[in-house]
Amino acid sequence: MPSSLTKVSIATSREAEEAVAELLLRVLGSTPSTYFDAETGETTVSTYLEKTAQWKDRKSTRLNSSHT
């Protein structure tokens, strides 16, 4: 049975894309990819999680501690 994936994406500026990618890597432990749409000028940083629980377990502790 194939596993389901959860996509986590953050829209950001081109100037901040590296910092956002690093944040996703540190918080979620999954290597992100960056997409720049030349037509719209939008930058999106995304990563995929194999389990929704992986996000739930880390979200409250890791994201909140990064805002201190």
Salt bridges, closest charged atoms under 4 A:
GLU22 OE2 - ARG26 NE 2.83
